[in-house]
Amino acid sequence: MPKLLAILADAGISDPDILHPYPGQVSEGQLQRICLARALAQRPTLLLCDEPTAQLDPIATARTTETITRYIEADPAGRGALIVSHDAQFLHRTCTTVFTLADGTLHTAAPSEA
């Protein structure tokens, strides 16, 4: 539990009671960050994220980006992430390679600046 609380704090949530909410007591953005923290607490080799910044304000988006980036950079040879998002700016800030899907065809973009 201390590891999860530390990850939550890193994601911008410092209240441990947030882990036991009643319906309607957390926002969509808080719920999204809690889910990310729970996933990271499992220390996956490959983190799969579907729209990790959806429902987040710009500050929470920046924190989420930092959290994912720090997690991968802690062990770049042994960790990675597959991120699906409509937010191209987020993808280019966060990912080393970005693919796009257009008209059913997968395209490789130039390596991003991450």
Solvent accessible surface area in square Angstrom, and as a share of the most:
residue,aa,sasa,rsa
1,M,131,0.59
2,P,107,0.68
3,K,94,0.40
4,L,27,0.13
5,L,62,0.31
6,A,63,0.49
7,I,29,0.15
8,L,2,0.01
9,A,50,0.39
10,D,49,0.25
11,A,0,0.00
12,G,29,0.28
13,I,11,0.06
14,S,101,0.65
15,D,74,0.38
16,P,70,0.44
17,D,105,0.55
18,I,20,0.10
19,L,14,0.07
20,H,136,0.61
21,P,53,0.34
22,Y,160,0.61
23,P,135,0.85
24,G,80,0.77
25,Q,113,0.50
26,V,32,0.18
27,S,61,0.39
28,E,111,0.50
29,G,8,0.08
30,Q,53,0.24
31,L,80,0.40
32,Q,41,0.18
33,R,35,0.13
34,I,4,0.02
35,C,69,0.41
36,L,15,0.08
37,A,0,0.00
38,R,111,0.40
39,A,37,0.29
40,L,6,0.03
41,A,13,0.10
42,Q,143,0.64
43,R,140,0.51
44,P,33,0.21
45,T,97,0.57
46,L,101,0.50
47,L,5,0.03
48,L,120,0.60
49,C,12,0.07
50,D,112,0.58
51,E,41,0.18
52,P,11,0.07
53,T,12,0.07
54,A,38,0.30
55,Q,128,0.57
56,L,25,0.12
57,D,82,0.43
58,P,114,0.72
59,I,138,0.70
60,A,8,0.06
61,T,18,0.10
62,A,48,0.37
63,R,102,0.37
64,T,2,0.01
65,T,16,0.09
66,E,84,0.38
67,T,4,0.02
68,I,0,0.00
69,T,41,0.24
70,R,111,0.40
71,Y,23,0.09
72,I,39,0.20
73,E,114,0.51
74,A,77,0.60
75,D,60,0.31
76,P,98,0.62
77,A,109,0.84
78,G,32,0.31
79,R,37,0.13
80,G,22,0.21
81,A,34,0.26
82,L,104,0.52
83,I,19,0.10
84,V,85,0.49
85,S,19,0.12
86,H,173,0.77
87,D,54,0.28
88,A,60,0.47
89,Q,136,0.61
90,F,0,0.00
91,L,19,0.09
92,H,71,0.32
93,R,127,0.46
94,T,18,0.10
95,C,22,0.13
96,T,95,0.55
97,T,61,0.35
98,V,8,0.05
99,F,107,0.45
100,T,68,0.39
101,L,129,0.64
102,A,49,0.38
103,D,151,0.78
104,G,71,0.68
105,T,71,0.41
106,L,117,0.58
107,H,83,0.37
108,T,96,0.56
109,A,31,0.24
110,A,77,0.60
111,P,108,0.68
112,S,19,0.12
113,E,173,0.78
114,A,64,0.49
